[in-house]
Amino acid sequence: MQQRMGELNAARSAYDRQVAEEKKKIAEANARLNQIRTDFDAGRPEALEWFASKVLERSIFPTGFPKLFQVAYRPENRDLVVEVELPPQGVVPEVRAYKYVKSRDAIDPVPRPQTEVKLQYTRLLACVALRTLHEIFTSTPRELVEAIVFNGRLNTIDQATGKKVRPHLLSVEAERTEFEDLVLADVNPAACLKRLNALVSPNPYDLEAIEPFITFDLKRFRFSEDMEVVSGLDSRRNLLKLSPTEFEHLVRELFVAMGAEAWTTIPSKDGGVDAVATSDNLFFGGVCLIQAKRWSGLVGLDAVHALTGVMADHNATTGVLVTTSWFGRASEQFAQRNRVTLINGAELKHLIKKHLNIDVIPGTTPPRQAKASDNRQSGRPGPAI
């Protein structure tokens, strides 16, 4: 009897310890969720990215559809950038129906015409994009997410080379106000994307790639919250403390290191353009005009307008606008349509480190809660993609 009581007490103690451990885990999990909720309400990127990732993880797609994605939130623009792995061409059946042949007592497949296969695949990609936009818009508050940039790319094999390729086939930047006005149940998906000014591959089934609105490098381009605090406390060069001439010289060195074959400084009175470069690689592809802005605030749409005007005047192929600060959505959209590459402060920091091996500080941080009027005036990784 005494032995059985001892075993019972030991079992009760083990049970109590297990219950205590489970309660501790639950309390820690609840504390994490409460912190995420607080961060979410405050518009912190990590919390918005975590939440959007959970939304996408719970999307239900047919068998054979990949569920790989990346998410990044840009508080200065109040938008989410989502890059999604698109389904392969094989998800569209090449057989339309089956026919019984009485004379042979056999069932023969009825092939789907190749033109129909390609049309169905194009429609499918449009549906994936619209559904993703709908799910995120309906699950996030409008005061935090005003727009979504959707990039769709395909992980496949180039039949001509046998190598793995990941072409972008679709990119769309949708404003919440315009998207919520759509009646999705009745739209033609392809026509709907056209209305949203989406960039869609002319031949997605044949892997004809497009250049997306935003290349998904946002995780490495994020500003740290304490950027302004640490800028005067370490040995890294603060770009805002450079003179205009020093900053232009640094940008010139960067572009030469990136492969510019020629560089000539243009007087600042000539439309505000600081340099011209020619190169057969990078994003030049001919004569490229470069403008460097050592600013601490939003670079508005008027600055991009001015650069395109000078490009037209000089018959330049492309333009690059480099800044220590950041751009709004309107500037990004206009630049995409007018052969202009925008390099913000965080991207500039990364490029200088990569090509010149110099640690610098942009010296400014985009506001966590930017005014919506600023945007009109001017990531969290999911499963490996």
N, C-alpha and C positions, 0 to 999 in steps of 0.2 A: 504493500500500500504506500509506504513512504517513498519507494522508488518511482511508482507511478505518479505521485504528487510532484516529485522532483522533475520528471519528464514533462509533466503538464506545465509547471512553472517555467521550465526552460523554453518550451514551445510558445508560451504566452509572452515571454520576454523577447523571443525572436520575432514574433508577430508585431509586438509593440514597436520594435526597432524598424521593421519594414514599413509599418504605418507612418512612423515619424519621418523616415526617409522619403516616402511618397508625398507626404504633406509638404516637406521641404522643397521637393522638386516642383510641386504644383505652385507653391508660393513664389518660387524663383521664376517659373514660367509666367505667372500672372504679373509679376513685377516687370518682366521684360515686355509683356504686351502693353501694360500701362505706360511704360516709357515710350514704346513705339507709338501709342496713341497720342501721347503728349507731343512727341516729335512730329507726328503726322499733322496735328492741328497747327503746329508752328511752321509747317512747310519745309521741314528739313529733308534734304534729298534722299538720304538713306531710308527714311521711313516711307516716303512716297514710292521709292523704287521697290522696297520690300512688299508693300501693299499691292502694287501693280503686278509684281511677279506672282503673288498668290492668286490674283485674278486670272492670270494667264495659265497658271498651273492647273486650274480647275476647269478650263475650257474643254469641252468634250468634242473630239473630232473622230472621224472614222478610222478604222484600223489602217495602218500604213502611213498615216500623217505624222510627221515629226513634231515633237513638242519642245523645241529648242528656241531660246530667245535671249535677248539682252534688253535691259531697261536702264535708262538714265533720266534723271529729272534735272531741269535747269531752272532754278528758282528765279534767276534774273529775267527769264522769258515766260515763266509759268507754263512750261510745256514739258511733256514727256516724249522722249525719243525711244522708239521701240523697234528693235530689229528682230525679225521672225524668220525662222527657217521654213521655206516653202515646201509643199509636198512635191515629190518627183513626178515626172511625166507619166510613169506607170500606173498612177492611181486612176487614170481615165481608162476604162476598159476599151480594148480594141475590138471587142465583139459587141455588136448592137443587140442581137437576139439569136435564137436558135430555131432551126426549121426541121421538121420531120419530113424525111423523104421516103414515101411509102414504097416505091419500087425497089429500094435498097434496104428498107427497114432500118434506116440510120438517121441520126440527128446531126445535122451540119450547122456549123456556126455561120452567122451572117456578119461579115466584117463591117466595122464602122469606117466610113470614108476618112482618109487622113485629114482632110480639111475640117471635118466635124470633130475629130480628136483634138486638133489644135484649137478650134473654137471653144470647145468645152474646157480645155485646160486654161485658156485665157480667162474664161468666165469664172472658173474655180479660184484662180489667184485673186480676182477682184472680190469674190465673196469672202475669202480669208481676210483680206485687208479691211473690208467694211465691217465684218464681224468683230475683228480685234478692236477697231476704233469704237464701235458701239459698246463693247463690254467694258472698256476702260472709261469712256465718258460717263456711262451710267453708274459706275461704281466710285467715281471720284468727285469731290466738290468743285463747283465751277470757280470758286475763289482761289483754288490752288492750281487747277489744270484748265487753262484757257485753250490749249491746242495740243495736238498729238502729231508727231512726225513718225510715220510708219515706213520702215524699210523692209522689203521682202527679198531674200536671197536664197539661192538654191545650191545645195551641196551635191555635186555630181561629178561625172567624168567627162572630159572633153574627148569625144570620139575621134577627133582628128589627131590628138597627141597622146591620148591614153593617160593624161595627167589629171589630178583632182583640180577642179575649179569651183569657185563660189561666186558666180555672177549675181549682181543685183538685177532683178527683173521688174521691180515695182517700187515706187517711192511716192508718198503723198503726205502733204502737210495740211491737216484739217483743223479749222477753227471750230470751237465748240458751238458758237452761235449758228454758224452755217450748217454744221452737221446735224444739230438737233432739229433743224427745220425740215429734214428729209423724212419721207415716209418710206422706210427701208423695206417694208413688206411688199411694196409695189414698184420699186425701182428696177431698172435694168442695171446690173452691177457695173458693166463696162461703161455705160453712159453716165452713171453716177460718178465714177472715178474721173471721167473726163470733165464733168462739171466742177469737181474739186481741184481741177488743174493738176492731176496726178501725172507723174512720169511713169509710163508703162512701156515695157519692151515691145517693139513692133512685132517681134516673133519670139515670144517667151518659150514656146515649145522647142525652138531651135537654139535657145540659150543666147539670144542677142541681148547683151547687157546694156544697162542704162547707168548714168551717173546719179546717185541718190542726192536728195536735198542736203543731207548732212551725213558725212562719213562717221561711222560709229567708233570714234576714239575718245568719247567723252569721259570715260573713267580715268584716263591718264591726264585729262585736261582740267580736272576739277581744281578750283581754288581751295586752299585751306582756310578755315575760319579765322585763324590768327595771323593771316598774312600781313596785315598792317602792323600788328604788334611786334612780330619778330623781324620785320624789315630793317629796323634800326639796331638790332641786337646781335646780328651775326655778320660774317664777312662776305656774304653774298651780295652781288651788285644789285642795287635797287634801280630799276630802269627809270623810274620817275625822277631820280636825282641826277640823271645824266643830262647834259646840255642837249639841245636839239641836234647840234652837229655830231656829238658823240653818239647819240641814239641812231642817227642815220648811218654813221660809220659802222656801228655794230650790225645793223640790218644788212648793210652792204656786205660785210664779212660773212654773214650767215648765208646770203644767197649765192655768193661765190663758192662757199663750202658745199652748198647743195647742188652745184653743177652748172651755175650760170657761166656761159662762155665769154660774155662781155658785159661790162657795167660802166655806165657813164652817168655821173651826177647831173641832174637837170636843175637849173636855178629855181628856187622856190617861187619866184614870181610867175613861172610858167605853169599856171593852173594848180599850183600846190603839189605837183608831182615831184618826188625826190630823186627818182632814178629810173633808168631803163635797162632791161636785161634781155639777152637773147640766149636761148638754149634749145637743144633738141629733146630734152627730157624734162623732168619735173612737171609743173603745170604750165610752162611757158608756151611751147609749141609755136615759136615765132617771136615777135617783138612784144615785150611785156612791160607795162608801166607800173611802177611801184610807188605807193604813197605810204609814208610812215607817220603815225599819229601817236605822240607820247601824251596820251590823255588819261584822266582819272575817272571819267564818267562815260555814260553811254555814247557810242558813236552812232549818230542818227542816220536816217535814210538820205539826208541831203548830202552827206559826205560821199556816199556811194554814187549818188546821182552826179556829183561833180567829177568823180573819177571817170565815169563812163563818158561824160562829155569830152574830157581831155583825150580819152582813148579814141573817140571818133575823130577829133581834130587832128590827131597824130597818126590815124590809121593803124592803131595798135591792135594786135591779135587778142591779147588778154590783159587783165589788170590784177594787181594784188594790193589789198589794203591791209596794212599791218598796224596793230594797235597794242598798247599796254592794257587796255580796258576790255570792253565787250561790245557786242552788237545785239540789236533787237531782231525779232522775227521778220519784220518788214524788210530790214536790210538784207537778211539772209535770202529771202525769197527773191528780191530784186537782183541780188548778185548772181544767184543761180541762173536767172534768165538772161543775164547780160555779160557772161564770160568773165566774171570777177571772182577771185578767190579771197575770202576773208580769213585773216589769222588773228585770233583774239589773244589776250595776254597770256592765258594759260597755255595755249598752243605755242605761242612764241617762246615761252619758257622751256617747253619740251624740245622744240626744234633747236634752240641754242645749246641745250645740254647735249642733244644727240649729235649735232654736226660740228659744234665748236668746243664741246666738253667744258662749258662754263656754266656754273650755277648762278642763276639770276632770280630776282623777285620782280614780278610785274609791278608790285607796289600799290595795287588797288584790288578791291574785292567787289564783285557784282552784288548788289543789294539782295538780301534773302527774300524780301517782299518788294519787288519792283512795282512801280505804278503801271497799271494797264495802259495809261496814256503814253508812257514811254515806249511801249512796244508798238503801239499804233503809229507813233511819230517816227519813229525811225524805221552709275548705272549699276544700276545693279545687275550683274550677270545672272541669268537663270542657268539652266543646264548648259554645259559647254556648247558653244555654237560655232 
